[in-house]
């Protein structure tokens, strides 16, 4: 029998089958999104990217 572990696409942590990101990365992204909506400027260190370009905003 062969077991294949799934890994978070953001940090590489082992995650349950069917998920793409771990709970920690999901929590961080949600916090950043809420902070941006409030406009308070807080982020957890994830770099903001220009929509559709894949490049960092300058």
C-alpha positions, -999 to 999 in steps of 0.1 A, spaced: 0 0 0 14 34 -10 5 66 9 9 99 -7 8 130 15 -7 163 2 12 195 8 2 231 13 9 251 -19 20 281 1 43 266 28 47 229 21 31 216 53 14 182 52 -24 187 49 -55 165 47 -65 152 13 -87 176 -6 -72 208 7 -47 230 -11 -36 252 18 -30 245 55 -52 261 81 -23 284 92 -18 299 57 -56 301 52 -59 320 85 -31 344 76 -46 352 42 -80 358 58 -64 382 83 -47 401 56 -78 403 35 -98 416 65 -71 442 73 -70 454 37 -108 458 38 -106 478 70 -77 499 55 -56 496 86 -25 486 66 -16 455 88 -4 424 69 14 393 81 42 397 56 26 383 24 35 405 -5 7 422 -23 7 416 -60 -9 435 -89 -40 418 -101 -34 396 -131 3 403 -135 20 381 -108 44 409 -101 48 428 -68 34 462 -65 60 489 -63 
